[in-house]
Amino acid sequence: MGHLAGKEELLKQLQKRLHQNPVGLPEHTSVYEILSILFNEQEAEIGSKFPFGAVNIDELQKGFGMGKDELEPILNGMIKKGLVITTKKDGKTRYLLSPGMTGFFEFTFMRTNESLPMKKLAELMHIYRNTPEFIKEFASPGTSRGKAYVYSGVLPKIRSEVLRFDEAAEHIKMAGRGSLAKCYCRHEAWHLGKNCSAPIDDICMTLGNASDFVVEQGFARRASVEELLGILKKAEDLGLVHIGDNVQDQTTFICNCCGCCCGFLEGITKHHLKHAVTTTNYIAKLDPEACNGCEICVDHCQIKAIKMEGDYPVVDGESCIGCGVCANFCPTEAMKMVEREKKVIPPKTYKELMIRLMKEKGRM
């Protein structure tokens, strides 16, 4: 590889490359500071020239003009930091440059890394995630990166249509394996002294093939389907919202989110973007005859979509994401989840989701 350019110029090139992802990293002073901490000069140069999609080592050697003995140690260092993701195809390792979100922002706080200035990174990432530039990128109108999943226990026993992709438990069962890790959002908030009482450890899930990488690299620990379903129930007992990939099949993650710390829900609670998370095909509806006016549903709604008007709670139909938290805690079963009149059909797979995001942002 040729003589390294100045790191400042390399970081600009790296930012431009990362901004070409389906969820990019817009230019801002704080993002350059984040990249300068996470990437050394060699890694920044590799990242700035990384091909799109998953590629094998031979393709990378050819593209970078480097021998395997020189390239592999750099890649391995990037993999350990979550800057490069590996997958397997036909028994061979393939390499993919990790996006910022969801990607190495989360990986950084999925484990405790004493070699990094975690408090400084928490401050910088918090600043960056709340810039107008990133908010526009992450929560732009159109296809959302994430969607809410509904609590299975609050669904009507008789349904006109079974929409399995709305249920978090179904995604776990379909994946067949997964892992548990720290909540990135609350771990970041903890470093800032702003986290709520919801759990940080062993609460967020990675599923299927995606879980293999995070387990191998120590970002998460392996968990059985039975344990994952148990954690899902624990999250529901705490009133957390299930959010995962905005897909029908093969979701890669399920986070259990609070309205105060979660990056997804902040789009609604802090930035008032009702489209920040795709809804389920259900919506909360009150049976006033069964309601005792206790306000428990109001207290538990993570996005404050329920307010009291007189003696009864009223659901903001435009804001409700159909998560089922309110119905789960209603002591009289007055709050029920009913099917929406207009169905919400997400992209079928992760690949289709990424293609749709790229097209909407004019990047392909």
C-alpha positions in Angstrom: 0.0 0.0 0.0 1.3 3.4 -0.9 2.4 6.1 1.5 -0.3 7.0 4.0 -2.0 10.3 3.5 -2.5 12.6 6.4 -5.1 11.2 8.8 -7.4 14.2 8.5 -7.7 13.6 4.8 -8.1 9.8 5.3 -11.0 10.4 7.8 -12.7 12.6 5.2 -12.4 9.8 2.6 -13.6 7.3 5.2 -16.6 9.4 6.1 -17.6 9.7 2.4 -17.3 5.9 2.0 -19.4 5.3 5.1 -22.0 7.8 4.0 -22.7 5.7 0.9 -24.3 3.0 3.0 -28.1 2.6 3.3 -27.9 4.4 6.6 -24.9 6.8 6.1 -22.8 9.0 8.3 -23.3 12.6 7.3 -20.5 15.0 7.7 -20.1 16.7 11.1 -17.2 17.6 13.4 -18.2 15.0 16.0 -18.2 12.1 13.4 -14.6 12.8 12.5 -13.7 12.7 16.2 -15.5 9.3 16.5 -13.7 7.9 13.5 -10.3 9.2 14.7 -10.7 7.3 17.9 -12.0 4.0 16.4 -9.8 3.9 13.2 -6.0 4.1 13.1 -4.4 5.4 9.9 -4.0 2.0 8.2 -7.6 1.1 9.1 -9.0 4.4 7.9 -7.2 4.0 4.6 -8.5 0.4 4.2 -12.0 1.5 5.2 -12.1 4.4 2.8 -11.4 2.1 -0.1 -13.4 -0.9 1.0 -15.6 -2.4 -1.7 -19.4 -2.6 -1.3 -20.9 -5.8 -0.3 -19.2 -8.9 1.2 -16.0 -9.9 -0.6 -13.3 -12.5 0.0 -9.7 -12.1 0.9 -8.5 -12.5 -2.7 -10.7 -9.6 -3.9 -9.4 -7.4 -1.1 -5.8 -8.3 -1.9 -6.3 -7.3 -5.5 -8.2 -4.1 -4.7 -5.7 -2.9 -2.1 -2.6 -4.2 -3.8 -1.4 -5.9 -0.6 -0.2 -9.4 0.2 -2.3 -11.6 2.5 0.4 -11.5 5.2 0.2 -7.7 5.3 -3.6 -7.4 4.9 -4.9 -10.1 7.3 -3.5 -8.6 10.5 -5.1 -5.2 9.7 -8.5 -6.9 8.9 -8.3 -8.9 12.1 -7.7 -5.7 14.1 -10.7 -4.1 12.5 -12.9 -7.2 13.1 -12.0 -7.2 16.8 -13.3 -3.6 17.0 -16.4 -4.3 14.9 -15.2 -2.1 12.0 -15.3 -5.0 9.6 -17.9 -7.8 9.8 -17.3 -11.4 8.6 -19.7 -13.9 7.1 -19.3 -17.4 5.8 -20.3 -18.5 2.3 -19.4 -22.0 1.0 -17.1 -22.4 3.9 -15.1 -19.3 3.0 -14.8 -16.1 5.0 -16.2 -12.9 3.4 -15.6 -9.4 4.7 -17.9 -6.4 4.9 -17.1 -2.9 6.0 -19.4 -2.3 9.0 -21.8 0.6 8.7 -21.9 3.2 11.5 -25.5 2.5 12.6 -26.5 -0.1 12.9 -22.9 -1.3 13.1 -19.8 -0.2 14.9 -21.6 2.5 16.9 -23.5 -0.4 18.6 -20.6 -2.8 18.7 -18.5 -0.3 20.6 -21.0 -0.2 23.5 -22.0 -3.9 23.3 -19.1 -4.7 25.5 -16.8 -3.0 28.0 -13.6 -2.0 26.2 -11.0 -0.5 28.6 -8.7 0.3 25.7 -11.1 2.9 24.4 -12.1 6.3 25.9 -15.7 5.1 26.5 -17.0 8.2 28.2 -15.6 10.4 25.4 -17.1 8.2 22.8 -20.5 8.2 24.6 -20.4 12.0 24.6 -19.5 12.2 20.9 -22.0 9.6 19.8 -24.7 11.2 21.8 -23.9 14.6 20.2 -23.8 13.1 16.7 -27.0 11.1 16.9 -28.8 14.3 17.8 -27.5 16.5 15.0 -30.0 17.6 12.4 -27.8 15.9 9.8 -27.9 12.5 11.3 -31.6 12.7 12.4 -32.5 13.4 8.8 -30.4 10.5 7.6 -31.6 7.9 10.1 -35.2 8.9 10.4 -36.0 10.3 6.9 -39.5 9.9 5.6 -40.0 6.6 3.6 -38.8 3.2 4.7 -37.7 3.0 8.4 -34.6 1.1 9.4 -36.4 -0.5 12.3 -39.9 -1.6 13.2 -41.8 -2.3 16.4 -42.8 -5.9 17.3 -46.0 -6.6 19.2 -46.2 -8.6 22.5 -47.7 -11.9 21.5 -49.7 -12.3 24.7 -51.9 -9.2 24.0 -53.1 -10.2 20.5 -56.7 -11.2 19.9 -57.2 -15.0 20.0 -59.1 -14.8 16.7 -57.3 -12.9 14.0 -58.4 -12.3 10.4 -54.8 -12.7 9.3 -51.7 -14.0 11.0 -48.9 -11.6 10.5 -46.0 -13.5 12.1 -43.4 -10.8 11.3 -45.1 -8.5 13.8 -44.3 -10.9 16.7 -40.8 -10.8 18.3 -41.2 -14.4 19.7 -41.8 -15.7 16.1 -38.6 -14.2 14.8 -36.6 -15.8 17.7 -38.2 -19.2 17.0 -37.6 -18.9 13.2 -33.9 -17.9 13.8 -33.2 -21.0 15.8 -30.3 -19.5 17.6 -29.1 -16.1 18.9 -27.1 -14.2 21.4 -27.5 -11.7 24.2 -25.5 -8.5 24.7 -25.5 -5.1 26.5 -28.0 -2.5 25.4 -25.9 -0.1 23.4 -28.2 2.8 24.1 -28.4 2.4 27.8 -24.7 1.6 28.1 -23.9 4.8 26.3 -26.4 6.7 28.6 -24.7 5.1 31.6 -21.4 6.6 30.7 -23.1 10.0 30.6 -24.9 9.4 33.9 -28.3 9.5 32.1 -29.5 5.9 32.0 -32.8 4.8 33.3 -33.4 1.8 35.6 -34.0 -0.7 32.7 -31.3 -3.4 32.3 -28.1 -2.8 30.4 -26.6 -6.4 30.5 -28.0 -9.4 28.6 -31.1 -7.6 27.2 -30.6 -7.0 23.5 -30.5 -9.9 21.0 -28.8 -10.8 17.8 -30.4 -13.6 15.8 -29.4 -16.3 13.3 -26.3 -15.9 11.2 -25.7 -12.4 12.5 -25.4 -13.8 16.0 -22.4 -16.0 15.0 -20.2 -12.9 14.3 -21.0 -11.1 17.5 -20.4 -14.2 19.6 -17.1 -15.1 17.9 -15.8 -11.5 18.5 -17.0 -11.3 22.1 -19.6 -8.6 21.5 -22.3 -11.0 22.8 -22.7 -14.4 24.4 -24.5 -17.4 22.9 -28.1 -17.9 24.1 -30.6 -20.6 23.4 -34.1 -20.0 21.9 -35.5 -20.8 25.3 -33.3 -18.3 27.1 -34.1 -15.6 24.5 -37.8 -16.1 24.9 -37.3 -15.8 28.7 -35.5 -12.5 28.2 -38.3 -11.4 25.9 -40.8 -12.1 28.7 -38.6 -10.2 31.2 -38.5 -7.2 28.8 -42.3 -7.4 28.6 -42.6 -7.5 32.4 -40.6 -4.3 32.4 -42.7 -2.6 29.7 -39.9 -2.4 27.1 -40.7 -2.1 23.4 -39.4 -4.8 21.0 -37.7 -3.2 18.0 -35.9 -5.1 15.2 -35.1 -5.0 11.5 -38.0 -3.6 9.4 -38.3 -7.0 7.6 -40.7 -9.9 7.3 -38.1 -12.7 7.5 -34.7 -13.2 9.1 -34.4 -10.2 11.3 -30.8 -9.8 12.6 -31.6 -8.1 15.9 -34.3 -7.4 18.5 -33.7 -4.6 21.0 -35.8 -4.1 24.1 -36.2 -0.4 24.2 -37.1 2.4 26.6 -38.4 5.7 25.4 -35.7 7.7 27.2 -32.4 6.1 26.0 -33.3 4.2 22.8 -32.0 5.7 19.6 -34.9 4.4 17.6 -37.6 5.7 20.0 -35.8 9.0 20.6 -36.8 9.8 17.0 -40.4 9.8 18.2 -40.0 11.0 21.8 -37.3 13.6 21.3 -37.5 14.6 17.7 -41.2 14.2 17.2 -40.8 12.1 14.0 -43.8 9.7 14.0 -42.3 7.8 11.1 -39.0 7.0 12.9 -40.1 3.4 13.6 -42.4 1.4 11.4 -45.6 0.3 13.3 -47.0 -3.2 13.7 -50.3 -4.1 12.1 -52.0 -3.5 15.4 -53.2 -0.4 17.2 -54.3 0.1 20.8 -58.0 0.7 21.2 -59.9 1.4 24.5 -63.1 -0.3 25.6 -64.5 2.5 27.8 -67.0 0.2 29.5 -64.2 -1.9 31.0 -61.9 1.0 31.8 -61.5 2.1 35.4 -59.5 5.2 34.6 -56.4 4.0 36.5 -53.9 5.7 34.1 -51.6 2.7 34.1 -51.6 2.6 30.3 -50.6 6.3 30.2 -47.7 5.7 32.6 -46.3 2.7 30.7 -46.5 4.0 27.1 -42.8 4.5 26.2 -43.6 7.1 23.5 -46.3 9.0 25.4 -49.0 8.2 22.7 -51.7 7.9 25.4 -53.1 10.8 27.4 -56.0 11.2 29.8 -58.9 13.3 28.6 -61.3 13.6 31.5 -61.8 10.1 33.1 -60.5 8.0 30.2 -57.2 7.5 28.3 -57.1 8.4 24.6 -54.8 6.8 22.2 -53.1 9.1 19.5 -53.7 6.9 16.5 -51.1 8.6 14.4 -48.4 8.0 17.1 -49.2 4.5 18.3 -46.7 2.0 17.1 -48.7 -1.0 18.1 -46.2 -2.5 20.5 -48.8 -3.8 23.0 -47.2 -2.4 26.2 -50.3 -0.6 27.3 -52.5 -3.7 26.8 -50.0 -5.8 28.6 -50.4 -3.8 31.8 -54.1 -2.9 31.7 -55.6 -4.5 34.8 -59.1 -4.6 33.4 -58.2 -5.6 29.9 -59.9 -2.4 28.7 -57.0 -1.6 26.4 -56.9 -4.0 23.5 -54.8 -4.5 20.4 -56.9 -4.5 17.2 -55.7 -5.0 13.6 -55.2 -1.8 11.6 -57.4 -1.2 8.7 -54.5 -0.5 6.4 -51.8 -3.3 6.5 -48.2 -2.4 7.0 -46.0 -4.7 4.9 -42.2 -4.3 5.4 -39.5 -5.5 2.9 -39.3 -9.3 2.9 -35.6 -9.6 3.8 -32.7 -7.6 5.1 -31.2 -7.4 1.6 -34.5 -6.0 0.3 -34.6 -3.5 3.1 -31.1 -2.3 2.3 -31.8 -2.0 -1.4 -35.0 0.0 -0.7 -33.1 2.4 1.6 -30.4 2.9 -1.0 -32.9 3.6 -3.7 -34.9 6.1 -1.6 -31.7 8.0 -0.8 -30.5 8.0 -4.4 -27.4 5.9 -3.7 -28.0 3.2 -6.4 
